[in-house]
Structure formats: structure tokens, C-alpha cells
Amino acid sequence: MSEEDQPRLFSNRWADAVGPGGDEPARDRCHCLDRRGEHSGKQVGFHPDRQDTSAPGWLHLLQLIDEAAADGREVFKPLVELSPGERRQIVTLPSAIAELTAVRHLVLYGSNLVRVPPEIGAMTSLEEFSPYTSYRLHWLPYEITRCAGLRESTVSTRALYGNVKYRPPFPLLRRADEWALAAVEPHRWGAEAIRSCSVCDGPLEDGRLRQVWISLVVATDVLPLLVNACSAECVAALPAPAEGYVTTPHRGGPDIGRPARY
């Protein structure tokens, strides 16, 4: 066999990002988005999952975050330390990720995440974000744009709202007058708590929340970002969306995923 006929071998760059196996599933299945592109009139919504903060996986993750913050590590791959059952218990990340100011690469390969908290914006050293094959993660918080050094991302973009391949719709966002600080539900607002403005970081009051979607280039991917704004002025201060996507911030709904010029 000539050298040209030799089969090519490709290295698995995620070999060290996969946690231990077992009999339990490590994540739930998701059927939110139609990958055939047949989205006309289809409503989608936020995942309703609430984080069980008494679950062993959550408590283990808190411990790992404490250890990473204490030793100042630059690469954080918490899921490799969790059993499949523990990984399945994690549907969001703790707000304590704000303490990981030395982390340059956050690896969340194959997670069961349905959302990422706005505290990711406090990870000021973050340069690479890798939630690859996290198929239930359809959007990110606008606060991720505060990670000024973020240059690389590996995201399963076909699982994202409004992605360029299938153009699935976005969840329809609610009006400001429906919002109350003490009654935040994940299936209605995409979070279990919303405390501050994504744009100016100011406090939020009852009836003042203005939620919009915007698609922006973040590192190497176009991501659908959820903005929790305190005012129309903060919405107006948002940057221009990525070329080829919805041209203005919007409230979502079944007809929004596909720009008029597409």
C-alpha cells in the first residue's frame, strides 16, 4: 500500500473532555428544533427545567468551582469529574462561575445544560468557550459579550435558535408589564432569577424588564443572545446584529427565525 493509500487518522480533540461512562444517561433528549427546516408557524419555548440545588451533581460542581478558583487554573473541564448521573443533574451553571477569573478555556462538552447564567460575563480571562454537543443549549446570555478576550468557540450551532442552517424560530418573549421580580419562571423568562440589566448592569424593578433577542458574532460563532434590559435606551444601545440574521433586536415568535431577505 502506497503512502497515498494509507487511511488518514484524525485525532479526537475532545477525548479528554468526556467524563466517565456508566449505565445512567448523562443527558436528556431534546426535540425543540426541527432540523428539516419546516418551522412555519411553529412555536418554540424555553426549557422549563429548574436546577435542583440539592442534587449530588450540583454540590459536586460547586466543590469543583471552589477548587478551580482557589488554584487559579486556566482550563476548567468540570464535567469530566462528574458521573453520568451527576452530569444529567446540571441544567445550568452556578453563579459562582463569576469567581473563575483566571480560567481561559471553559469546556462543557456534552453537557445537559439548557441555559448559562449571566455571571459568565465575569470570567474576565475567558478566551475559549467549548459547550460542543450540548444539544439542549439553544441560546446564551448577552453578558457573554463582556468577555472581551473571547476569541475561540466550539458550539453546536445547529442546536441554536435562528441558526443559519435551519432558521428555527425563537421563543416569543413576554412584555415588560407581565414581569415581576419575585415570580420569575424558567419557561416564561428563560431564568429562575433576573437581577440586573444585561447592558448597563443596573438593577431591575417590577414592570421594567425589556427582553429582546439579538444574534451576534461571539468569538468564532454567531450566537442567539438573550438581553434582559432595564429600559428602551439600553435596547437602543445594542450593537448591530450579525450580517444575514434578523436585522434588529426582536421579541421572537414563530416568524422571526428567517430574515425577510433569506
Backbone torsions as a table, in degrees:
resi	resn	phi	psi	omega
1	MET	NA	127.2	-178.7
2	SER	-72.2	166.5	179.5
3	GLU	-62.3	-33.6	-179.8
4	GLU	-69.3	-27.0	-177.8
5	ASP	-85.7	-8.2	-179.6
6	GLN	-63.8	134.8	177.2
7	PRO	-63.4	141.6	179.1
8	ARG	-81.4	138.1	177.6
9	LEU	-107.7	129.7	179.9
10	PHE	-112.4	133.2	178.5
11	SER	-75.8	148.2	177.1
12	ASN	-92.9	102.6	-175.6
13	ARG	-69.6	-12.3	-178.5
14	TRP	-105.9	11.8	-177.1
15	ALA	-58.0	-34.8	-178.6
16	ASP	-95.8	10.8	179.9
17	ALA	-106.9	-1.0	-177.8
18	VAL	-96.6	129.6	179.7
19	GLY	-76.2	178.9	-179.3
20	PRO	-64.5	149.6	178.1
21	GLY	-85.6	-178.7	-179.4
22	GLY	171.1	-177.8	-178.3
23	ASP	-77.8	-25.0	-178.2
24	GLU	-83.2	145.2	173.6
25	PRO	-69.5	146.5	-178.9
26	ALA	-92.3	-10.8	179.4
27	ARG	-157.3	163.4	179.2
28	ASP	-92.8	157.6	176.9
29	ARG	-80.6	153.3	-179.6
30	CYS	-133.5	130.9	178.9
31	HIS	-124.7	29.9	-176.5
32	CYS	-64.4	-42.7	-170.5
33	LEU	-108.8	137.0	178.4
34	ASP	-88.1	111.6	-176.7
35	ARG	-82.2	4.8	173.7
36	ARG	-88.4	-6.5	179.7
37	GLY	81.7	12.4	-178.2
38	GLU	-96.3	81.3	-172.2
39	HIS	-112.2	2.0	-174.1
40	SER	-57.5	120.7	177.4
41	GLY	74.5	1.9	-177.1
42	LYS	-81.4	131.4	175.6
43	GLN	-90.9	138.1	170.8
44	VAL	-122.6	160.3	-178.7
45	GLY	-142.1	168.8	175.8
46	PHE	-67.2	148.9	170.2
47	HIS	-63.9	135.5	-177.0
48	PRO	-85.6	-2.0	-173.2
49	ASP	-54.7	132.7	170.6
50	ARG	-102.8	143.5	179.3
51	GLN	-77.7	125.3	174.3
52	ASP	-82.6	105.0	-176.7
53	THR	-82.5	3.8	173.3
54	SER	-104.5	-2.1	-176.9
55	ALA	-69.5	144.7	179.1
56	PRO	-56.0	-38.1	179.9
57	GLY	-63.4	-39.5	179.1
58	TRP	-65.9	-44.6	-179.9
59	LEU	-65.9	-37.0	177.0
60	HIS	-65.8	-41.2	179.1
61	LEU	-63.1	-41.3	177.2
62	LEU	-59.2	-40.6	178.4
63	GLN	-63.3	-42.8	-179.7
64	LEU	-65.5	-36.9	177.5
65	ILE	-65.7	-43.2	177.3
66	ASP	-58.5	-43.5	-179.4
67	GLU	-65.3	-42.4	-179.2
68	ALA	-66.4	-39.4	178.1
69	ALA	-66.2	-37.4	-177.3
70	ALA	-71.3	-37.8	-177.0
71	ASP	-94.8	-1.3	174.9
72	GLY	65.0	32.4	-176.9
73	ARG	-67.3	150.5	-175.9
74	GLU	-98.0	-20.8	176.4
75	VAL	-119.0	124.1	-177.2
76	PHE	-121.3	114.8	-179.5
77	LYS	-126.0	70.9	-171.0
78	PRO	-65.5	-30.1	-172.6
79	LEU	-69.1	-23.1	179.7
80	VAL	-69.0	-15.6	179.9
81	GLU	-92.8	-5.4	-175.2
82	LEU	-105.6	148.2	174.2
83	SER	-71.9	163.9	177.4
84	PRO	-54.2	-43.2	179.4
85	GLY	-63.6	-37.9	177.7
86	GLU	-68.0	-39.9	179.3
87	ARG	-62.8	-37.4	179.8
88	ARG	-66.1	-26.4	-178.9
89	GLN	-75.6	-11.7	-175.9
90	ILE	-96.7	107.5	178.7
91	VAL	-108.2	-9.7	171.9
92	THR	-149.5	176.1	177.5
93	LEU	-104.7	151.4	177.3
94	PRO	-66.8	151.6	175.1
95	SER	-61.9	-16.6	180.0
96	ALA	-64.7	-10.3	176.1
97	ILE	-61.5	-17.2	176.5
98	ALA	-60.9	-20.2	-179.8
99	GLU	-81.3	-9.4	-174.8
100	LEU	-88.3	59.7	-174.2
101	THR	-77.5	-8.9	177.5
102	ALA	-97.5	-12.0	-175.7
103	VAL	-69.4	126.5	177.3
104	ARG	-100.3	-27.8	-178.6
105	HIS	-132.7	117.9	177.8
106	LEU	-105.2	116.3	-176.2
107	VAL	-110.1	119.0	-179.4
108	LEU	-128.8	40.5	-175.9
109	TYR	-58.0	131.0	174.3
110	GLY	65.5	29.1	-176.4
111	SER	-76.0	169.0	174.3
112	ASN	-103.4	19.5	-177.0
113	LEU	-64.1	141.1	170.4
114	VAL	-112.8	-11.7	176.3
115	ARG	-160.5	160.1	176.8
116	VAL	-121.9	134.1	-175.6
117	PRO	-73.6	156.9	-179.8
118	PRO	-62.2	-18.3	180.0
119	GLU	-62.8	-11.0	175.4
120	ILE	-59.7	-26.4	179.0
121	GLY	-64.5	-16.3	178.8
122	ALA	-86.5	-4.8	178.4
123	MET	-81.4	78.1	-166.5
124	THR	-69.1	-17.0	179.0
125	SER	-96.4	0.0	-172.9
126	LEU	-62.0	125.6	178.8
127	GLU	-117.3	-24.0	-177.6
128	GLU	-141.6	133.4	-176.6
129	PHE	-126.6	121.0	-171.7
130	SER	-132.0	79.8	173.1
131	PRO	-95.6	35.0	-174.2
132	TYR	-56.2	142.3	-177.5
133	THR	60.7	22.6	170.4
134	SER	-89.0	81.6	-166.7
135	TYR	-75.5	-8.7	176.5
136	ARG	-95.6	-0.9	-178.4
137	LEU	-95.3	101.3	-172.2
138	HIS	-101.0	-6.6	-176.2
139	TRP	-161.0	167.3	177.7
140	LEU	-131.2	159.5	177.2
141	PRO	-76.4	147.2	178.9
142	TYR	-58.5	-27.2	-177.8
143	GLU	-59.5	-18.2	178.7
144	ILE	-63.2	-20.7	177.9
145	THR	-69.7	-12.2	176.1
146	ARG	-75.2	-13.3	177.3
147	CYS	-79.4	83.0	-170.1
148	ALA	-63.6	-24.1	-178.6
149	GLY	-92.3	2.8	-176.9
150	LEU	-68.1	118.2	-174.8
151	ARG	-123.8	-21.0	-177.5
152	GLU	-129.3	140.5	175.6
153	SER	-144.9	146.6	174.0
154	THR	-131.7	97.3	-174.7
155	VAL	-121.9	142.7	174.2
156	SER	-77.6	87.0	-169.8
157	THR	-65.9	-24.3	179.6
158	ARG	-70.4	-11.5	176.5
159	ALA	-93.5	3.8	-175.0
160	LEU	-94.5	146.4	172.6
161	TYR	-59.0	137.3	174.6
162	GLY	69.5	14.5	-175.8
163	ASN	-63.1	152.0	-170.5
164	VAL	-68.4	-20.7	-178.5
165	LYS	-76.9	-48.5	-174.8
166	TYR	-113.6	-15.0	-178.5
167	ARG	50.8	49.8	175.5
168	PRO	-69.0	156.8	-179.4
169	PRO	-74.8	173.8	175.4
170	PHE	-105.8	152.0	170.9
171	PRO	-58.2	141.0	176.4
172	LEU	-74.3	123.4	-178.0
173	LEU	-83.8	150.7	-176.8
174	ARG	-85.7	166.3	-178.1
175	ARG	-81.9	158.8	-178.1
176	ALA	-60.6	-37.1	-174.9
177	ASP	-73.4	-4.1	176.7
178	GLU	-93.2	-6.2	-170.8
179	TRP	-96.1	134.9	174.2
180	ALA	-132.7	133.9	-173.9
181	LEU	-55.2	-34.8	-174.3
182	ALA	-90.1	0.5	-174.0
183	ALA	-132.0	53.1	-178.8
184	VAL	-90.7	123.1	-180.0
185	GLU	-116.4	135.5	-177.6
186	PRO	-57.5	-38.9	-177.2
187	HIS	-72.8	-17.6	179.6
188	ARG	-97.5	-37.9	-170.5
189	TRP	-122.6	-3.6	178.5
190	GLY	78.6	15.0	-178.5
191	ALA	-161.6	162.7	174.0
192	GLU	-94.9	-12.1	176.6
193	ALA	-159.5	139.6	175.1
194	ILE	-131.8	116.0	-171.0
195	ARG	-113.8	-26.9	-174.1
196	SER	-144.4	163.2	-178.1
197	CYS	-72.7	133.8	178.8
198	SER	-65.6	-24.2	-172.8
199	VAL	-95.3	-56.1	-175.8
200	CYS	-101.2	-8.3	180.0
201	ASP	69.2	13.5	176.7
202	GLY	-76.2	164.3	-178.5
203	PRO	-70.3	155.2	177.1
204	LEU	-107.7	146.9	178.7
205	GLU	-122.9	161.8	178.0
206	ASP	-54.3	134.7	176.9
207	GLY	77.3	3.1	-175.7
208	ARG	-106.1	-7.2	-175.9
209	LEU	-73.6	130.5	173.6
210	ARG	-121.4	106.9	179.5
211	GLN	-94.7	134.4	173.9
212	VAL	-141.7	157.6	171.6
213	TRP	-99.3	147.0	172.5
214	ILE	-149.0	138.7	178.3
215	SER	-103.4	118.8	-176.2
216	LEU	-130.5	153.2	171.0
217	VAL	-73.9	119.8	176.2
218	VAL	-123.7	114.0	-174.3
219	ALA	58.8	-114.3	-174.8
220	THR	-109.2	10.7	-178.8
221	ASP	-132.4	154.5	168.9
222	VAL	-90.7	120.9	-175.7
223	LEU	-116.1	141.3	171.4
224	PRO	-79.8	121.8	-174.7
225	LEU	-114.3	136.4	176.4
226	LEU	-95.0	123.6	-179.7
227	VAL	-104.7	125.8	171.5
228	ASN	-105.7	96.9	-174.1
229	ALA	-102.1	150.4	-178.8
230	CYS	-92.0	-10.0	-175.2
231	SER	-161.5	164.3	175.2
232	ALA	-64.3	-30.4	179.2
233	GLU	-64.7	-38.6	178.7
234	CYS	-69.6	-36.1	174.9
235	VAL	-63.4	-42.3	-179.9
236	ALA	-65.5	-23.2	-178.1
237	ALA	-82.4	-4.0	-178.6
238	LEU	-66.9	150.1	178.4
239	PRO	-71.6	169.7	177.6
240	ALA	-68.9	136.2	178.2
241	PRO	-62.8	165.0	179.5
242	ALA	-62.6	146.4	179.7
243	GLU	-62.6	135.7	179.3
244	GLY	90.5	-1.4	178.1
245	TYR	-112.6	-180.0	179.6
246	VAL	-53.7	130.0	-165.1
247	THR	-80.9	-6.7	179.1
248	THR	-139.7	160.4	169.3
249	PRO	-58.5	146.4	-173.0
250	HIS	-149.4	168.2	-177.7
251	ARG	-97.2	4.7	177.5
252	GLY	79.4	-158.1	-176.0
253	GLY	112.0	169.6	-171.1
254	PRO	-65.7	-17.5	-176.9
255	ASP	-105.6	8.5	-172.0
256	ILE	-94.8	-23.2	-173.1
257	GLY	-60.8	-25.9	-175.0
258	ARG	-113.2	113.1	177.9
259	PRO	-59.2	151.9	-177.5
260	ALA	-57.7	-33.0	-175.9
261	ARG	-86.2	-1.6	-175.9
262	TYR	-68.4	NA	NA
